[in-house]
Amino acid sequence: MKKLLVIIAICISITGCPGGKRAPKTRLTFINGNHICFSINKNDILKYYTIYSSKAHQISIVTGSGYGDLNASYPDTCMNIKWENEHTYVIHYGLNGKEYVHQFDIDKNGKLINLGER
């Protein structure tokens, strides 16, 4: 019994305890050409957003609202963004009190390719 307790204690110390902030859930945004909407539901509330782009390991912020209380609803959850070919984009946003992420590539032909789980 004592050996079992020692093994359990070692396992917990190696793996750590659960806690901390969870990773944001993947949720696709609505993108049509250079037009993006975080939601098209008038009842949804967009709290914040940040759009990152990367190419050749250079990461930059395209635009963002900061992490304050944006409190926007449709159609104010939509905007125009100039997507660049051969770039990867990561969008972090807060909607209805939850955190989400949408990751995608724009290939050399301008085609959007979603990344991550769906």
WOZIDA-V961691 format. One record per helix or strand of 2 or more residues. SS is the DSSP state (hx for helix, st for strand). FROM is the first residue (numbers start at 1). LEN is the number of residues. If there is no record, write none. Layout:
<<SS,FROM,LEN> <SS,FROM,LEN>>
This chain:
<<hx,2,14> <st,25,2> <st,30,3> <st,35,3> <st,46,10> <st,58,9> <st,78,3> <st,87,9> <st,98,9> <st,112,4>>
